[in-house]
Protein backbone atom coordinates (compact mmCIF):
# COMPACT_ATOMS: atom_id res chain seq x y z
CA UNK A 1 0.00 0.00 0.00
CA UNK A 2 2.79 2.42 0.89
CA UNK A 3 4.06 2.17 -2.69
CA UNK A 4 0.95 4.14 -3.74
CA UNK A 5 2.29 7.17 -1.84
CA UNK A 6 5.12 9.55 -2.67
CA UNK A 7 8.15 9.66 -0.36
CA UNK A 8 6.93 13.08 0.78
CA UNK A 9 3.49 11.72 1.69
CA UNK A 10 5.03 8.83 3.63
CA UNK A 11 7.26 11.30 5.49
CA UNK A 12 4.27 13.51 6.32
CA UNK A 13 2.27 10.54 7.60
CA UNK A 14 5.31 9.41 9.62
CA UNK A 15 5.51 12.85 11.25
CA UNK A 16 1.76 12.80 12.04
CA UNK A 17 2.04 9.27 13.45
CA UNK A 18 4.99 10.30 15.64
CA UNK A 19 2.97 13.20 17.10
CA UNK A 20 0.17 10.80 18.04
CA UNK A 21 2.57 8.15 19.38
CA UNK A 22 3.14 10.10 22.60
CA UNK A 23 5.37 7.50 24.29
CA UNK A 24 7.44 6.95 21.14
CA UNK A 25 7.13 3.15 21.17
CA UNK A 26 6.13 2.88 17.52
CA UNK A 27 2.44 2.23 18.08
CA UNK A 28 -0.73 4.17 18.86
CA UNK A 29 -2.56 2.51 21.75
CA UNK A 30 -6.03 3.00 23.26
CA UNK A 31 -4.89 5.84 25.55
CA UNK A 32 -3.11 7.73 22.76
CA UNK A 33 -6.08 7.34 20.40
CA UNK A 34 -8.40 8.53 23.18
CA UNK A 35 -6.27 11.65 23.70
CA UNK A 36 -6.38 12.42 19.96
CA UNK A 37 -10.17 12.06 19.79
CA UNK A 38 -10.70 14.11 22.96
CA UNK A 39 -8.60 16.90 21.41
CA UNK A 40 -11.03 16.72 18.46
CA UNK A 41 -13.99 17.19 20.81
CA UNK A 42 -15.09 13.56 21.00
CA UNK A 43 -15.36 11.45 24.14
CA UNK A 44 -15.38 7.78 23.10
CA UNK A 45 -15.62 4.96 25.63
CA UNK A 46 -12.76 2.51 26.02
CA UNK A 47 -14.84 -0.10 24.16
CA UNK A 48 -15.33 2.33 21.25
CA UNK A 49 -11.59 3.06 21.18
CA UNK A 50 -10.78 -0.65 21.13
CA UNK A 51 -13.26 -1.12 18.26
CA UNK A 52 -11.61 1.71 16.30
CA UNK A 53 -8.19 0.19 16.85
CA UNK A 54 -9.39 -3.30 15.89
CA UNK A 55 -10.53 -1.99 12.49
CA UNK A 56 -6.95 -0.97 11.65
CA UNK A 57 -4.95 -3.43 13.78
CA UNK A 58 -4.20 -6.17 11.24
CA UNK A 59 -1.72 -8.06 13.42
CA UNK A 60 -4.04 -8.19 16.46
CA UNK A 61 -1.62 -6.71 19.00
CA UNK A 62 -4.14 -4.16 20.28
CA UNK A 63 -2.33 -1.12 18.90
CA UNK A 64 -1.81 0.61 15.56
CA UNK A 65 1.68 0.34 14.05
CA UNK A 66 2.98 2.81 11.48
CA UNK A 67 2.44 0.29 8.65
CA UNK A 68 -1.17 -0.26 9.78
CA UNK A 69 -1.65 3.52 10.06
CA UNK A 70 -0.20 4.03 6.58
CA UNK A 71 -2.45 1.35 5.06
CA UNK A 72 -5.50 3.00 6.66
CA UNK A 73 -4.46 6.44 5.37
CA UNK A 74 -4.15 5.06 1.82
CA UNK A 75 -7.65 3.57 2.09
CA UNK A 76 -9.06 6.82 3.43
CA UNK A 77 -7.36 8.91 0.74
CA UNK A 78 -8.97 6.71 -1.90
CA UNK A 79 -12.39 7.14 -0.31
CA UNK A 80 -12.00 10.92 0.03
CA UNK A 81 -12.44 11.35 -3.69
CA UNK A 82 -15.57 13.44 -3.47
CA UNK A 83 -15.18 17.20 -3.69
CA UNK A 84 -17.86 17.74 -1.06
CA UNK A 85 -15.84 15.65 1.44
CA UNK A 86 -12.81 17.82 0.75
CA UNK A 87 -14.88 21.01 1.11
CA UNK A 88 -16.03 19.79 4.51
CA UNK A 89 -12.42 19.27 5.62
CA UNK A 90 -11.49 22.69 4.20
CA UNK A 91 -14.36 24.33 6.12
CA UNK A 92 -13.03 22.82 9.36
CA UNK A 93 -9.87 24.91 8.83
CA UNK A 94 -11.60 27.99 7.34
CA UNK A 95 -12.97 29.13 10.69
CA UNK A 96 -14.38 32.48 9.54
CA UNK A 97 -15.89 31.00 6.36
CA UNK A 98 -14.22 33.50 4.00
CA UNK A 99 -12.97 30.84 1.58
CA UNK A 100 -9.35 31.02 2.75
CA UNK A 101 -7.25 29.42 5.49
CA UNK A 102 -5.20 32.12 7.18
CA UNK A 103 -2.10 31.61 9.34
CA UNK A 104 -4.21 32.21 12.45
CA UNK A 105 -6.90 29.73 11.36
CA UNK A 106 -4.25 27.09 10.65
CA UNK A 107 -2.73 27.69 14.08
CA UNK A 108 -6.13 27.38 15.80
CA UNK A 109 -7.07 24.22 13.90
CA UNK A 110 -3.73 22.55 14.62
CA UNK A 111 -3.99 23.49 18.31
CA UNK A 112 -7.48 21.93 18.44
CA UNK A 113 -6.00 18.59 17.35
CA UNK A 114 -3.16 18.85 19.87
CA UNK A 115 -0.47 20.13 17.51
CA UNK A 116 1.44 23.11 18.85
CA UNK A 117 3.43 24.38 15.89
CA UNK A 118 6.00 27.16 15.88
CA UNK A 119 5.41 30.31 13.85
CA UNK A 120 8.10 29.10 11.43
CA UNK A 121 6.34 25.74 10.92
CA UNK A 122 3.01 27.46 10.32
CA UNK A 123 4.58 29.89 7.85
CA UNK A 124 6.26 27.00 6.01
CA UNK A 125 2.94 25.14 5.72
CA UNK A 126 1.16 28.19 4.31
CA UNK A 127 4.08 29.06 2.02
CA UNK A 128 4.15 25.53 0.56
CA UNK A 129 0.44 25.58 -0.27
CA UNK A 130 0.05 29.25 -1.22
CA UNK A 131 0.42 29.26 -5.03
CA UNK A 132 -0.98 32.77 -5.55
CA UNK A 133 1.24 34.18 -2.76
CA UNK A 134 -1.55 36.03 -0.93
CA UNK A 135 -0.54 34.61 2.46
CA UNK A 136 -3.63 32.40 2.66
CA UNK A 137 -4.72 29.03 1.27
CA UNK A 138 -7.83 28.83 -0.92
CA UNK A 139 -9.72 25.62 -1.72
CA UNK A 140 -7.83 24.87 -4.96
CA UNK A 141 -4.49 25.29 -3.19
CA UNK A 142 -5.78 23.08 -0.38
CA UNK A 143 -6.66 20.32 -2.87
CA UNK A 144 -3.30 20.68 -4.59
CA UNK A 145 -1.35 20.24 -1.35
CA UNK A 146 -3.34 17.08 -0.57
CA UNK A 147 -2.60 15.69 -4.06
CA UNK A 148 -6.31 15.07 -4.61
CA UNK A 149 -6.96 17.20 -7.67
N, C-alpha and C positions, 0 to 999 in steps of 0.2 A: 504493500500500500504506500509506503513512504516514497517509493520510486515515482509516484504520481505527483510529488511535490518538488518544488525547486529547493536548492540548498538553502536559499534565503528563507523560504517558508518553514523548512525544518528547523532552522536556527531560531526563528521567531517563536515557533511552537515550543522549542526547548526552553527558551527564556520564560515563556508564560508558565510552562510546567514547573520550572524551578521556583518561580514565585509562589506557586500554590503548594509545592512540596516544602512546607515550613521547616521540617526537621532535616531536610537534605538527604534522606535515605534512599531516594530514587523512586519512591512511590507516593501516591496520594491516598491516604487512608480515610476512614469515616470521619474522624475529627477534622482533618484538613478540608475535606469536601464540605462539611458542615459549616466551617468558618467562611468558606468562599460563598456559600449560598446565603448565610446570614448577612454578609456584607452586601449581597444583592437584594436584601430585604425579604428573604424567604426564611421560614423557620421549620424545616423538615424534621420529622421524628427520626430516631436512630434507625428504625425499620425502613423508612423511606430512603435514607442515605445508603443503607446496605443494598436496597433494591437498585438504586441508581448505580452503585459500584458494580453490582453483579451483571448489569447490562453491558458493561465495558470490560470487565475482568475475565479475560478469556482463559487465563491459567488457573483461576479459582483460588488465588491466595488471599482474597479479601481486600485487595488494594489495586490501584490503577498504576501500572508501570508506564514509562514514557512510550514504549512501543504500542501499548494498548491505547494510551491517550492519543497518539498520532493516528492510529487506525480509526478511532472514533472521529477525530477532526476531519480526516479525509471523507468519511461517510457524511458528516454534517455539511461539509463544503459542497458536496455533490447535491445534497438535498436543498441547499440554500437557493438554488437556481432562480427562483422567482424574484422578480424586481420588487414586488410588494414586501417580501420578507426582508430584503435589503433596505428598503425605505424605513421599515419598522426599526431596524437596528440603527440606521442613520438618525432617526428621530430620537432615539434614546440618548444620543450624544448631543444633538442639536436642541439644547435645553430651552432656548428662547423661541424656537420655531421659525427662525428667520431664513432657513435654507442653507445655513453655513455652520460649521463647527469651528468655534474660535478657540484660541489658546486656553482661555478661562474655562470654557465648556469641556474641553478635553481634560483639563486638570480635575474638574469636579467629577466627571464621569469615571476617571481612573481612580480617584480617591474613593468613590462609592463602591468600587470592586476591590478595594484594599490595596491599590497600587499607588504608593507615594513616589511620584517621579520628580526629578530635579527640573528646574527651569530649562536647563540645557537639553534634557531628554525630551521634554515637551516641545521645545522649539525644533528639535531634530525631527520629531514625528510630523509636525505640521509642515516643515520645510520639504520633507520627502514627498508628501502627498500634494502639496500646493502647486499645481502646474501653472496656474495663472498669476502666481506670486502676489496675491492680495492679502496674505497673512491668515487666511481662513481656508477651510476645506469644504467644497460644495459636494453635492451628491455624486456627480460624475467622477470627481477626484477620489472620493471615498470608494467607489466601485473599482477604480483603477488600482488603488493601493491594495485592495483585497483580491486582485486578479480574477474578478468575476465577470468583467465586461466581455 
